[in-house]
């Protein structure tokens, strides 16, 4: 199972939110690229970065911070937040980002996702499904739709998407454990590469996500609170030591 240590950027700084609420943030580091280097030094083979301002504003806000991360580490980066056009995707790939995550636009215009996959290849495109009570949320989690997460994932599969990043908003930043039931439903219903996100707090949570067959799991707050040692987790779940 691939592990993705997370870096959330707001106002150029590395932060964590509680249940996606922008007014409940904790600043962990003034320099996100230093955090990325720390994760790489601990053995990270892939890093997950979110432009929180971009997700809310619909444009790429923290490009400078992202550039510093790319310049600092050698491991691949996946990122989302503020992706609204094909040019937005192109800019990120040109910067050196490996995989671009489409969120809000996938809901607003599913055909946009099909175009992105056709132009850039499924290797470089992922769709982020952020859900609350099984319903898909958009615009930096500020709006909840009537669309069921499983149904939406199937639609994305039809568009050529292979990778889904599934975040349960009610779990994110809570250290309460991931939503295993909902995540397993996505894995079983779609057969896609599902990356679990939200609520991971201990090694047992990683055992639980691995057991349901996800492609990977994102770890955020647990790393910043030293509840999970990244090097130990990588040794156990990526290398099987």
DRENDO-1510 file (C-alpha; in Angstrom, 1 decimal, always signed):
<recs>
REC; n; res; u; v; w
REC; 1; UNK; +0.0; +0.0; +0.0 .
REC; 2; UNK; +1.3; +3.4; -1.0 .
REC; 3; UNK; +1.5; +6.0; +1.8 .
REC; 4; UNK; +1.1; +9.7; +1.1 .
REC; 5; UNK; +2.2; +12.1; +3.8 .
REC; 6; UNK; +0.2; +15.2; +3.4 .
REC; 7; UNK; +1.0; +18.9; +3.2 .
REC; 8; UNK; -1.8; +21.4; +3.3 .
REC; 9; UNK; -0.9; +24.9; +2.2 .
REC; 10; UNK; -2.7; +28.0; +3.3 .
REC; 11; UNK; -1.3; +31.5; +2.9 .
REC; 12; UNK; +2.0; +29.9; +2.0 .
REC; 13; UNK; +2.3; +27.9; +5.2 .
REC; 14; UNK; +1.8; +24.3; +6.2 .
REC; 15; UNK; -1.4; +24.0; +8.1 .
REC; 16; UNK; -4.0; +21.4; +9.2 .
REC; 17; UNK; -7.7; +22.0; +9.3 .
REC; 18; UNK; -10.4; +20.4; +11.5 .
REC; 19; UNK; -13.2; +18.8; +9.5 .
REC; 20; UNK; -12.3; +21.0; +6.5 .
REC; 21; UNK; -13.2; +24.2; +8.3 .
REC; 22; UNK; -11.1; +27.1; +7.1 .
REC; 23; UNK; -11.5; +29.0; +10.4 .
REC; 24; UNK; -10.1; +26.1; +12.4 .
REC; 25; UNK; -6.5; +25.8; +11.3 .
REC; 26; UNK; -3.3; +25.0; +13.0 .
REC; 27; UNK; +0.0; +26.3; +11.5 .
REC; 28; UNK; +2.7; +23.6; +11.7 .
REC; 29; UNK; +5.4; +25.1; +9.7 .
REC; 30; UNK; +6.0; +28.4; +7.9 .
REC; 31; UNK; +7.9; +26.6; +5.1 .
REC; 32; UNK; +6.1; +23.7; +3.4 .
REC; 33; UNK; +9.2; +22.7; +1.5 .
REC; 34; UNK; +11.0; +22.0; +4.8 .
REC; 35; UNK; +8.1; +19.6; +5.7 .
REC; 36; UNK; +8.4; +17.9; +2.3 .
REC; 37; UNK; +12.1; +17.4; +2.8 .
REC; 38; UNK; +11.4; +15.9; +6.3 .
REC; 39; UNK; +9.0; +13.4; +4.8 .
REC; 40; UNK; +11.4; +12.5; +2.0 .
REC; 41; UNK; +14.2; +12.0; +4.5 .
REC; 42; UNK; +12.0; +9.6; +6.5 .
REC; 43; UNK; +11.5; +7.5; +3.4 .
REC; 44; UNK; +8.4; +9.0; +1.7 .
REC; 45; UNK; +8.1; +7.8; -1.9 .
REC; 46; UNK; +5.1; +10.0; -2.8 .
REC; 47; UNK; +3.8; +13.3; -1.2 .
REC; 48; UNK; +0.3; +14.7; -1.2 .
REC; 49; UNK; +0.0; +18.5; -1.4 .
REC; 50; UNK; -3.2; +20.5; -1.3 .
REC; 51; UNK; -3.5; +24.2; -2.1 .
REC; 52; UNK; -6.3; +25.0; +0.4 .
REC; 53; UNK; -6.6; +28.6; -0.8 .
REC; 54; UNK; -6.9; +27.4; -4.4 .
REC; 55; UNK; -9.6; +24.9; -3.5 .
REC; 56; UNK; -11.7; +27.8; -2.0 .
REC; 57; UNK; -10.8; +30.5; -4.5 .
REC; 58; UNK; -10.8; +28.4; -7.7 .
REC; 59; UNK; -7.3; +29.5; -8.8 .
REC; 60; UNK; -3.7; +28.5; -8.1 .
REC; 61; UNK; -2.8; +30.6; -5.0 .
REC; 62; UNK; +0.3; +28.9; -3.6 .
REC; 63; UNK; +2.3; +28.3; -6.7 .
REC; 64; UNK; +5.5; +29.8; -5.1 .
REC; 65; UNK; +5.3; +27.4; -2.2 .
REC; 66; UNK; +4.7; +24.5; -4.5 .
REC; 67; UNK; +7.7; +25.4; -6.7 .
REC; 68; UNK; +9.9; +25.3; -3.6 .
REC; 69; UNK; +8.6; +21.8; -2.7 .
REC; 70; UNK; +9.3; +20.6; -6.3 .
REC; 71; UNK; +12.8; +22.1; -6.1 .
REC; 72; UNK; +13.5; +20.6; -2.7 .
REC; 73; UNK; +12.5; +16.9; -3.1 .
REC; 74; UNK; +13.0; +14.3; -5.7 .
REC; 75; UNK; +9.9; +12.1; -4.9 .
REC; 76; UNK; +6.7; +12.5; -7.0 .
REC; 77; UNK; +4.0; +14.9; -5.9 .
REC; 78; UNK; +0.3; +14.8; -6.3 .
REC; 79; UNK; -1.6; +18.0; -5.8 .
REC; 80; UNK; -5.1; +19.5; -5.9 .
REC; 81; UNK; -6.8; +22.8; -5.2 .
REC; 82; UNK; -7.9; +25.4; -7.7 .
REC; 83; UNK; -7.8; +23.2; -10.8 .
REC; 84; UNK; -10.5; +24.6; -13.1 .
REC; 85; UNK; -9.0; +24.4; -16.7 .
REC; 86; UNK; -6.8; +22.2; -18.8 .
REC; 87; UNK; -4.2; +25.0; -18.7 .
REC; 88; UNK; -4.3; +24.8; -14.9 .
REC; 89; UNK; -3.3; +21.1; -15.2 .
REC; 90; UNK; -0.7; +21.8; -17.8 .
REC; 91; UNK; +0.9; +24.5; -15.6 .
REC; 92; UNK; +1.2; +22.0; -12.7 .
REC; 93; UNK; +2.6; +19.2; -14.8 .
REC; 94; UNK; +5.1; +21.7; -16.4 .
REC; 95; UNK; +6.2; +22.6; -12.9 .
REC; 96; UNK; +7.1; +19.0; -12.2 .
REC; 97; UNK; +4.1; +17.7; -10.5 .
REC; 98; UNK; +3.4; +14.0; -11.2 .
REC; 99; UNK; -0.4; +13.8; -10.6 .
REC; 100; UNK; -3.0; +16.5; -10.6 .
REC; 101; UNK; -6.2; +16.1; -8.6 .
REC; 102; UNK; -9.5; +17.4; -10.0 .
REC; 103; UNK; -12.1; +18.2; -7.5 .
REC; 104; UNK; -14.9; +20.8; -7.9 .
REC; 105; UNK; -14.7; +20.8; -11.7 .
REC; 106; UNK; -15.3; +17.0; -11.8 .
REC; 107; UNK; -18.7; +17.7; -10.3 .
REC; 108; UNK; -19.5; +20.8; -12.3 .
REC; 109; UNK; -18.4; +19.3; -15.7 .
REC; 110; UNK; -17.6; +15.6; -15.8 .
REC; 111; UNK; -16.7; +15.9; -19.5 .
REC; 112; UNK; -13.8; +18.1; -18.4 .
REC; 113; UNK; -12.3; +15.1; -16.6 .
REC; 114; UNK; -12.6; +13.0; -19.8 .
REC; 115; UNK; -10.8; +15.7; -21.8 .
REC; 116; UNK; -8.1; +15.9; -19.1 .
REC; 117; UNK; -7.5; +12.1; -19.2 .
REC; 118; UNK; -7.4; +12.1; -23.0 .
REC; 119; UNK; -4.9; +14.9; -23.1 .
REC; 120; UNK; -2.6; +14.1; -20.2 .
REC; 121; UNK; -3.2; +10.4; -19.6 .
REC; 122; UNK; -4.7; +8.6; -16.6 .
REC; 123; UNK; -1.3; +8.4; -15.0 .
REC; 124; UNK; -1.3; +12.1; -14.4 .
REC; 125; UNK; -4.9; +12.7; -13.4 .
REC; 126; UNK; -6.8; +11.8; -10.3 .
REC; 127; UNK; -10.2; +12.8; -9.0 .
REC; 128; UNK; -10.8; +13.9; -5.5 .
REC; 129; UNK; -14.1; +12.8; -4.0 .
REC; 130; UNK; -14.7; +14.7; -0.7 .
REC; 131; UNK; -17.8; +13.5; +1.0 .
REC; 132; UNK; -20.0; +14.2; +4.0 .
REC; 133; UNK; -22.5; +11.5; +4.9 .
REC; 134; UNK; -21.8; +9.8; +1.6 .
REC; 135; UNK; -22.6; +13.0; -0.4 .
REC; 136; UNK; -20.0; +14.7; -2.5 .
REC; 137; UNK; -18.8; +18.2; -1.4 .
REC; 138; UNK; -17.2; +20.9; -3.5 .
REC; 139; UNK; -15.6; +24.3; -3.4 .
REC; 140; UNK; -13.1; +23.6; -0.6 .
REC; 141; UNK; -15.7; +21.5; +1.2 .
REC; 142; UNK; -18.0; +24.5; +1.7 .
REC; 143; UNK; -20.8; +23.1; -0.4 .
REC; 144; UNK; -22.4; +19.6; -0.2 .
REC; 145; UNK; -24.2; +18.2; -3.3 .
REC; 146; UNK; -26.9; +15.6; -3.6 .
REC; 147; UNK; -24.6; +13.3; -5.5 .
REC; 148; UNK; -23.7; +9.9; -3.9 .
REC; 149; UNK; -20.0; +9.3; -3.7 .
REC; 150; UNK; -20.2; +5.7; -5.1 .
REC; 151; UNK; -22.3; +6.8; -8.1 .
REC; 152; UNK; -19.9; +9.7; -8.8 .
REC; 153; UNK; -16.9; +7.4; -8.7 .
REC; 154; UNK; -18.6; +5.1; -11.3 .
REC; 155; UNK; -19.1; +8.1; -13.5 .
REC; 156; UNK; -15.4; +9.1; -13.2 .
REC; 157; UNK; -14.4; +5.5; -14.1 .
REC; 158; UNK; -16.5; +5.9; -17.3 .
REC; 159; UNK; -14.5; +9.1; -18.0 .
REC; 160; UNK; -11.2; +7.1; -17.9 .
REC; 161; UNK; -10.2; +7.9; -14.4 .
REC; 162; UNK; -8.2; +5.2; -12.6 .
REC; 163; UNK; -7.3; +6.9; -9.3 .
REC; 164; UNK; -9.8; +8.3; -6.8 .
REC; 165; UNK; -8.8; +10.1; -3.6 .
REC; 166; UNK; -11.6; +9.7; -1.1 .
REC; 167; UNK; -11.9; +12.0; +1.9 .
REC; 168; UNK; -14.5; +11.7; +4.5 .
REC; 169; UNK; -14.8; +15.4; +5.6 .
REC; 170; UNK; -16.3; +14.5; +9.0 .
REC; 171; UNK; -13.2; +12.5; +9.8 .
REC; 172; UNK; -10.5; +14.8; +8.4 .
REC; 173; UNK; -8.3; +16.3; +11.0 .
REC; 174; UNK; -10.2; +14.6; +13.8 .
REC; 175; UNK; -7.8; +11.7; +14.5 .
REC; 176; UNK; -11.0; +9.6; +14.8 .
REC; 177; UNK; -10.0; +6.9; +12.3 .
REC; 178; UNK; -11.0; +6.7; +8.6 .
REC; 179; UNK; -14.4; +5.9; +7.3 .
REC; 180; UNK; -13.7; +2.2; +6.5 .
REC; 181; UNK; -17.3; +1.4; +5.5 .
REC; 182; UNK; -17.7; +4.1; +3.0 .
REC; 183; UNK; -14.2; +3.7; +1.6 .
REC; 184; UNK; -14.6; -0.1; +1.2 .
REC; 185; UNK; -17.9; +0.6; -0.6 .
REC; 186; UNK; -16.0; +2.6; -3.2 .
REC; 187; UNK; -13.3; +0.0; -3.6 .
REC; 188; UNK; -15.8; -2.9; -4.0 .
REC; 189; UNK; -18.2; -0.9; -6.2 .
REC; 190; UNK; -15.6; +0.5; -8.7 .
REC; 191; UNK; -12.5; -1.7; -8.7 .
REC; 192; UNK; -10.5; +1.6; -9.1 .
REC; 193; UNK; -7.4; +2.6; -7.3 .
REC; 194; UNK; -8.9; +4.3; -4.2 .
REC; 195; UNK; -6.7; +6.4; -1.9 .
REC; 196; UNK; -8.2; +6.7; +1.6 .
REC; 197; UNK; -7.9; +10.1; +3.3 .
REC; 198; UNK; -9.2; +11.6; +6.6 .
REC; 199; UNK; -9.0; +10.5; +10.2 .
REC; 200; UNK; -5.9; +8.3; +10.2 .
REC; 201; UNK; -4.5; +8.5; +13.7 .
REC; 202; UNK; -2.6; +5.3; +14.4 .
REC; 203; UNK; -0.9; +2.2; +12.8 .
REC; 204; UNK; -4.1; +0.2; +13.3 .
REC; 205; UNK; -6.0; +2.7; +11.0 .
REC; 206; UNK; -3.4; +1.9; +8.3 .
REC; 207; UNK; -3.9; -1.8; +8.8 .
REC; 208; UNK; -7.6; -1.3; +8.4 .
REC; 209; UNK; -7.3; +0.6; +5.1 .
REC; 210; UNK; -4.9; -1.9; +3.8 .
REC; 211; UNK; -7.3; -4.7; +4.6 .
REC; 212; UNK; -10.0; -3.3; +2.4 .
REC; 213; UNK; -7.8; -3.1; -0.6 .
REC; 214; UNK; -7.1; +0.6; -1.1 .
REC; 215; UNK; -4.2; +1.6; -3.4 .
REC; 216; UNK; -2.9; +4.0; -0.8 .
REC; 217; UNK; -3.6; +6.1; +2.3 .
REC; 218; UNK; -3.0; +9.7; +3.1 .
REC; 219; UNK; -1.6; +10.6; +6.5 .
REC; 220; UNK; -1.8; +14.1; +7.7 .
REC; 221; UNK; -2.4; +15.3; +11.3 .
REC; 222; UNK; -1.1; +12.0; +12.8 .
REC; 223; UNK; +2.4; +12.8; +11.5 .
REC; 224; UNK; +2.3; +16.4; +12.8 .
REC; 225; UNK; +1.3; +15.2; +16.2 .
REC; 226; UNK; +3.9; +12.3; +16.1 .
REC; 227; UNK; +1.1; +9.8; +16.6 .
REC; 228; UNK; +2.5; +7.8; +13.6 .
REC; 229; UNK; +6.2; +7.5; +12.8 .
REC; 230; UNK; +6.4; +7.9; +9.0 .
REC; 231; UNK; +9.5; +5.8; +8.6 .
REC; 232; UNK; +8.0; +2.9; +10.7 .
REC; 233; UNK; +4.7; +3.1; +8.7 .
REC; 234; UNK; +6.6; +3.0; +5.4 .
REC; 235; UNK; +8.6; +0.0; +6.5 .
REC; 236; UNK; +5.5; -1.8; +7.5 .
REC; 237; UNK; +3.0; -1.0; +4.8 .
REC; 238; UNK; +5.1; -0.1; +1.7 .
REC; 239; UNK; +8.0; -2.5; +2.2 .
REC; 240; UNK; +6.3; -5.2; +4.2 .
REC; 241; UNK; +9.1; -5.4; +6.8 .
</recs>
